[in-house]
Amino acid sequence: MKGVVGASALGATGITATVSANLTTTSAGAGGGAVQYYGIENTDGPAPRGLPQIPVEVDDEGYLKGIWPEVKTQTVDNKEVQVAEMQLGGTTYSSEWFQYCGIQTYPGVRPDADQSNFFRSASSSGYEWQSDVEAGAKLSVSDFDDYETWGNDIGKSGIGKPAQATWRSQDLPPQETIPIQVIRSTRIEEMAQNADDPAIREWLQASTEQGFVAWLNKCTHFCCVPGFKQTASFGAANSVYCPCHQSVYDPFSIVRRQFTSLPRPELTGGGGGSGEGGE
């Protein structure tokens, strides 16, 4: 039986900026602790909170990238450590947004990791169109040219075109690969210009581009990998659905939330993996 712990699904363009303290873990040292973030709203199922957004930018050649916060050196407990943090869209955007579900141990989440910020097509996505894209290839705006009409016989066509991808994980093993999801949608374009809440509008104008929105694709319940428009069951035909315990997320409802970010096991030293630097 499905466990239902959240409110029933809101309208597709519903937006709220209410901050709720979903403190589900305990921080054990520097580099973790209570952090506020923006994400796509959890609307049903046992997940305690939404999935954190990854701000998107498009480079001059039309490739999609996730914005990585600026790397700085701070003094923590009389030690100099590196942090990834910046002001973006009226909020503090930090690598701590992604430090849960074991991601805090991945090389790509370290502030100084020598990794590429391009979004790269996942090896297995569940979307037929991605079967024509080589695994590891950089996602391009041109891959989403039909986003205003795309459909996959689940839910409504034309509400957005999705892709499963990886981020800051090139040449790393699967167990250290950061899974993300990105969609391009006219609804995102409209929200960035017309959201009722000015804080949400400012954030979306800074964190989305050309209708693209992305998030860390690790369910906040038991860390499975959800998918957008991948089932018609559980009221999730036009939403993001996690198959493990039927949690549902609405990518068209952006919320601000708080949780306890887990500390990285190391805060100094070189970055993991090879890549293309800060591209």
Kinemage of the C-alpha trace (Angstrom):
@kinemage 1
@onewidth
@group {chain A} dominant
@subgroup {mainchain}
@vectorlist {calphas} color= white
{ca met a 1} P 0.000 0.000 0.000
{ca lys a 2} L 1.151 3.511 -0.729
{ca gly a 3} L 2.031 5.662 2.259
{ca val a 4} L 0.628 9.173 1.934
{ca val a 5} L 2.290 11.825 4.042
{ca gly a 6} L 2.012 14.951 1.902
{ca ala a 7} L -0.729 17.183 0.637
{ca ser a 8} L -2.545 16.137 -2.509
{ca ala a 9} L -1.080 17.424 -5.738
{ca leu a 10} L -1.399 21.146 -6.400
{ca gly a 11} L -2.204 22.701 -9.741
{ca ala a 12} L 0.564 22.406 -12.299
{ca thr a 13} L 1.510 26.078 -12.012
{ca gly a 14} L 1.025 26.410 -8.266
{ca ile a 15} L 3.940 28.079 -6.483
{ca thr a 16} L 4.610 28.616 -2.784
{ca ala a 17} L 7.585 30.054 -0.958
{ca thr a 18} L 6.697 28.834 2.509
{ca val a 19} L 9.772 27.701 4.427
{ca ser a 20} L 9.243 24.482 6.350
{ca ala a 21} L 11.776 22.923 8.649
{ca asn a 22} L 12.063 19.369 7.372
{ca leu a 23} L 14.916 18.436 9.671
{ca thr a 24} L 15.241 14.711 9.082
{ca thr a 25} L 18.911 14.124 9.770
{ca thr a 26} L 21.523 15.238 12.253
{ca ser a 27} L 24.682 17.076 11.242
{ca ala a 28} L 27.917 15.700 12.666
{ca gly a 29} L 30.492 18.360 11.845
{ca ala a 30} L 31.672 21.193 9.656
{ca gly a 31} L 30.302 21.330 6.145
{ca gly a 32} L 26.764 20.352 7.093
{ca gly a 33} L 23.840 21.706 9.075
{ca ala a 34} L 20.559 23.500 8.519
{ca val a 35} L 20.353 24.944 5.008
{ca gln a 36} L 17.571 26.557 2.999
{ca tyr a 37} L 17.192 25.712 -0.673
{ca tyr a 38} L 14.818 25.942 -3.633
{ca gly a 39} L 13.441 22.790 -5.169
{ca ile a 40} L 10.528 21.119 -6.905
{ca glu a 41} L 7.719 20.440 -4.457
{ca asn a 42} L 6.925 17.031 -2.966
{ca thr a 43} L 3.142 16.738 -3.354
{ca asp a 44} L 2.421 13.136 -2.352
{ca gly a 45} L 3.964 10.055 -0.803
{ca pro a 46} L 6.405 9.626 2.086
{ca ala a 47} L 9.223 11.897 0.862
{ca pro a 48} L 9.824 14.587 3.503
{ca arg a 49} L 10.701 17.442 1.131
{ca gly a 50} L 11.262 18.481 -2.462
{ca leu a 51} L 14.175 17.798 -4.792
{ca pro a 52} L 16.842 20.547 -4.827
{ca gln a 53} L 17.220 22.578 -7.986
{ca ile a 54} L 20.434 22.842 -9.958
{ca pro a 55} L 20.617 26.285 -11.571
{ca val a 56} L 20.914 26.050 -15.358
{ca glu a 57} L 22.856 28.059 -17.891
{ca val a 58} L 23.314 27.658 -21.652
{ca asp a 59} L 26.771 28.263 -23.098
{ca asp a 60} L 27.567 30.056 -26.361
{ca glu a 61} L 27.387 26.768 -28.310
{ca gly a 62} L 23.976 25.851 -26.934
{ca tyr a 63} L 25.104 23.217 -24.415
{ca leu a 64} L 23.414 22.919 -21.019
{ca lys a 65} L 25.420 23.375 -17.840
{ca gly a 66} L 24.679 23.374 -14.163
{ca ile a 67} L 25.942 26.407 -12.301
{ca trp a 68} L 28.426 25.398 -9.597
{ca pro a 69} L 28.808 27.818 -6.675
{ca glu a 70} L 31.962 29.877 -6.336
{ca val a 71} L 34.734 28.099 -4.462
{ca lys a 72} L 36.006 30.057 -1.465
{ca thr a 73} L 38.305 29.432 1.462
{ca gln a 74} L 36.917 29.874 4.965
{ca thr a 75} L 38.234 29.287 8.438
{ca val a 76} L 36.297 26.576 10.288
{ca asp a 77} L 37.439 25.420 13.731
{ca asn a 78} L 40.763 27.188 13.152
{ca lys a 79} L 41.307 25.313 9.877
{ca glu a 80} L 41.154 26.664 6.352
{ca val a 81} L 38.627 24.746 4.289
{ca gln a 82} L 37.089 25.222 0.869
{ca val a 83} L 33.384 25.866 0.449
{ca ala a 84} L 31.229 26.235 -2.662
{ca glu a 85} L 28.783 29.068 -2.058
{ca met a 86} L 27.451 32.147 -3.825
{ca gln a 87} L 24.569 34.578 -3.898
{ca leu a 88} L 22.221 33.762 -6.769
{ca gly a 89} L 18.698 34.990 -7.407
{ca gly a 90} L 18.321 36.514 -3.964
{ca thr a 91} L 19.383 33.414 -2.029
{ca thr a 92} L 22.519 31.647 -0.847
{ca tyr a 93} L 23.201 28.834 -3.303
{ca ser a 94} L 25.585 26.235 -1.889
{ca ser a 95} L 26.918 22.757 -2.587
{ca glu a 96} L 25.280 21.829 0.729
{ca trp a 97} L 21.963 21.743 -1.145
{ca phe a 98} L 23.080 18.382 -2.534
{ca gln a 99} L 24.590 16.807 0.600
{ca tyr a 100} L 22.110 14.059 1.436
{ca cys a 101} L 21.500 10.442 0.417
{ca gly a 102} L 25.238 9.750 0.316
{ca ile a 103} L 25.850 12.413 -2.356
{ca gln a 104} L 27.972 14.226 0.248
{ca thr a 105} L 30.602 11.493 -0.247
{ca tyr a 106} L 30.728 11.802 -4.059
{ca pro a 107} L 33.837 13.418 -5.580
{ca gly a 108} L 31.728 15.723 -7.751
{ca val a 109} L 30.135 17.498 -4.800
{ca arg a 110} L 33.470 18.570 -3.342
{ca pro a 111} L 33.962 22.309 -3.793
{ca asp a 112} L 37.316 21.933 -5.551
{ca ala a 113} L 36.472 18.906 -7.711
{ca asp a 114} L 38.094 19.041 -11.156
{ca gln a 115} L 34.845 18.224 -12.910
{ca ser a 116} L 32.813 19.421 -15.855
{ca asn a 117} L 29.543 21.250 -15.180
{ca phe a 118} L 27.930 20.167 -18.454
{ca phe a 119} L 24.794 18.035 -18.291
{ca arg a 120} L 25.536 14.701 -19.974
{ca ser a 121} L 23.014 12.200 -21.276
{ca ala a 122} L 22.476 9.235 -18.944
{ca ser a 123} L 23.218 5.723 -20.176
{ca ser a 124} L 19.666 4.601 -19.397
{ca ser a 125} L 16.857 7.141 -19.322
{ca gly a 126} L 13.466 5.565 -19.988
{ca tyr a 127} L 12.813 8.114 -22.764
{ca glu a 128} L 12.821 6.783 -26.319
{ca trp a 129} L 14.256 9.979 -27.766
{ca gln a 130} L 17.386 9.672 -25.628
{ca ser a 131} L 18.221 6.296 -27.151
{ca asp a 132} L 19.533 8.275 -30.134
{ca val a 133} L 21.893 10.285 -27.908
{ca glu a 134} L 25.223 8.745 -26.967
{ca ala a 135} L 25.630 8.155 -23.235
{ca gly a 136} L 27.886 10.854 -21.832
{ca ala a 137} L 27.192 13.297 -24.657
{ca lys a 138} L 26.585 16.886 -23.627
{ca leu a 139} L 22.908 17.849 -23.765
{ca ser a 140} L 22.144 20.681 -26.154
{ca val a 141} L 19.264 23.109 -26.573
{ca ser a 142} L 18.731 21.523 -30.001
{ca asp a 143} L 17.889 18.194 -28.323
{ca phe a 144} L 14.758 19.900 -26.967
{ca asp a 145} L 13.576 21.744 -30.092
{ca asp a 146} L 10.184 19.962 -29.950
{ca tyr a 147} L 9.579 20.735 -26.264
{ca glu a 148} L 6.321 22.569 -26.976
{ca thr a 149} L 4.738 19.438 -28.504
{ca trp a 150} L 6.729 16.464 -27.136
{ca gly a 151} L 4.815 13.596 -25.576
{ca asn a 152} L 5.329 9.951 -24.678
{ca asp a 153} L 1.757 8.625 -24.390
{ca ile a 154} L 1.780 9.328 -20.646
{ca gly a 155} L -0.244 12.290 -19.436
{ca lys a 156} L -0.443 15.481 -21.479
{ca ser a 157} L 1.739 16.237 -24.465
{ca gly a 158} L 3.339 19.639 -24.751
{ca ile a 159} L 3.919 20.358 -21.061
{ca gly a 160} L 7.663 19.781 -21.259
{ca lys a 161} L 10.378 17.576 -22.678
{ca pro a 162} L 12.564 15.711 -20.160
{ca ala a 163} L 15.987 14.108 -20.112
{ca gln a 164} L 17.832 11.988 -17.599
{ca ala a 165} L 21.412 13.116 -17.219
{ca thr a 166} L 24.510 13.171 -15.034
{ca trp a 167} L 26.422 16.113 -13.608
{ca arg a 168} L 29.998 16.596 -12.386
{ca ser a 169} L 30.604 12.869 -12.727
{ca gln a 170} L 32.634 12.320 -15.873
{ca asp a 171} L 34.933 9.258 -15.725
{ca leu a 172} L 33.572 8.242 -12.324
{ca pro a 173} L 32.035 4.830 -11.510
{ca pro a 174} L 28.226 4.493 -11.364
{ca gln a 175} L 28.195 4.509 -7.557
{ca glu a 176} L 29.751 7.995 -7.593
{ca thr a 177} L 27.705 9.441 -10.455
{ca ile a 178} L 25.376 12.342 -9.635
{ca pro a 179} L 21.993 11.733 -11.326
{ca ile a 180} L 19.960 14.733 -12.409
{ca gln a 181} L 16.843 15.424 -14.419
{ca val a 182} L 16.227 18.374 -16.702
{ca ile a 183} L 13.089 19.457 -18.531
{ca arg a 184} L 12.341 22.269 -20.932
{ca ser a 185} L 8.840 23.681 -20.656
{ca thr a 186} L 6.826 26.755 -21.567
{ca arg a 187} L 5.482 26.600 -18.005
{ca ile a 188} L 8.955 27.273 -16.661
{ca glu a 189} L 9.339 30.205 -19.036
{ca glu a 190} L 6.027 31.638 -17.841
{ca met a 191} L 6.837 31.117 -14.169
{ca ala a 192} L 10.168 32.910 -14.500
{ca gln a 193} L 8.346 35.982 -15.804
{ca asn a 194} L 4.984 35.888 -14.012
{ca ala a 195} L 5.286 34.092 -10.660
{ca asp a 196} L 3.166 35.901 -8.088
{ca asp a 197} L 5.835 35.688 -5.403
{ca pro a 198} L 8.659 38.125 -6.235
{ca ala a 199} L 11.251 35.961 -4.435
{ca ile a 200} L 10.299 32.934 -6.544
{ca arg a 201} L 10.335 35.063 -9.683
{ca glu a 202} L 13.812 36.427 -8.903
{ca trp a 203} L 15.120 32.931 -8.188
{ca leu a 204} L 13.682 31.408 -11.369
{ca gln a 205} L 15.058 34.211 -13.510
{ca ala a 206} L 18.515 33.385 -12.143
{ca ser a 207} L 18.246 29.574 -12.035
{ca thr a 208} L 16.431 28.755 -15.289
{ca glu a 209} L 17.168 29.671 -18.880
{ca gln a 210} L 15.140 29.256 -22.079
{ca gly a 211} L 12.572 27.209 -20.150
{ca phe a 212} L 15.104 24.727 -18.741
{ca val a 213} L 14.883 23.640 -15.104
{ca ala a 214} L 16.986 20.915 -13.469
{ca trp a 215} L 17.200 19.160 -10.123
{ca leu a 216} L 19.226 16.566 -8.252
{ca asn a 217} L 17.363 13.360 -9.013
{ca lys a 218} L 17.623 11.551 -5.680
{ca cys a 219} L 14.340 10.962 -3.860
{ca thr a 220} L 14.450 12.539 -0.406
{ca his a 221} L 12.780 9.450 1.065
{ca phe a 222} L 15.069 6.449 0.414
{ca cys a 223} L 17.296 7.894 -2.313
{ca cys a 224} L 15.868 6.147 -5.384
{ca val a 225} L 15.924 7.845 -8.812
{ca pro a 226} L 12.529 9.311 -9.841
{ca gly a 227} L 11.362 10.245 -13.332
{ca phe a 228} L 9.128 12.848 -15.011
{ca lys a 229} L 6.179 11.492 -17.034
{ca gln a 230} L 7.156 7.876 -16.489
{ca thr a 231} L 3.896 6.452 -15.107
{ca ala a 232} L 0.188 7.203 -15.433
{ca ser a 233} L -0.484 5.709 -11.995
{ca phe a 234} L -0.740 7.425 -8.615
{ca gly a 235} L -1.775 10.740 -10.184
{ca ala a 236} L 1.774 11.198 -11.466
{ca ala a 237} L 1.232 11.253 -15.244
{ca asn a 238} L 2.362 14.876 -15.488
{ca ser a 239} L 4.668 14.834 -12.487
{ca val a 240} L 7.920 13.356 -11.216
{ca tyr a 241} L 7.347 9.920 -9.695
{ca cys a 242} L 9.579 7.739 -7.541
{ca pro a 243} L 8.863 4.023 -8.128
{ca cys a 244} L 10.245 2.851 -4.784
{ca his a 245} L 7.566 4.219 -2.446
{ca gln a 246} L 5.278 6.295 -4.694
{ca ser a 247} L 6.501 9.773 -3.789
{ca val a 248} L 5.393 12.436 -6.276
{ca tyr a 249} L 7.005 15.792 -7.077
{ca asp a 250} L 5.684 18.715 -9.125
{ca pro a 251} L 8.374 20.313 -11.322
{ca phe a 252} L 6.069 23.274 -11.938
{ca ser a 253} L 5.784 24.155 -8.260
{ca ile a 254} L 8.984 25.695 -6.917
{ca val a 255} L 9.240 25.938 -3.146
{ca arg a 256} L 11.756 27.033 -0.561
{ca arg a 257} L 12.533 24.451 2.085
{ca gln a 258} L 15.003 23.719 4.855
{ca phe a 259} L 16.782 20.498 5.788
{ca thr a 260} L 19.882 19.317 7.607
{ca ser a 261} L 22.674 18.931 5.091
{ca leu a 262} L 25.082 16.095 5.879
{ca pro a 263} L 28.785 16.993 6.215
{ca arg a 264} L 31.249 15.958 3.565
{ca pro a 265} L 33.720 13.378 4.897
{ca glu a 266} L 36.611 15.589 3.751
{ca leu a 267} L 36.803 19.352 3.473
{ca thr a 268} L 40.366 19.712 2.180
{ca gly a 269} L 42.497 18.203 -0.569
{ca gly a 270} L 42.202 17.837 -4.308
{ca gly a 271} L 39.050 17.174 -6.227
{ca gly a 272} L 38.020 13.738 -7.400
{ca gly a 273} L 37.833 12.536 -10.939
{ca ser a 274} L 39.003 14.012 -14.184
{ca gly a 275} L 36.989 16.395 -16.248
{ca glu a 276} L 36.964 19.761 -17.947
{ca gly a 277} L 37.590 21.926 -14.927
{ca gly a 278} L 35.019 24.587 -14.268
{ca glu a 279} L 33.517 24.563 -17.736
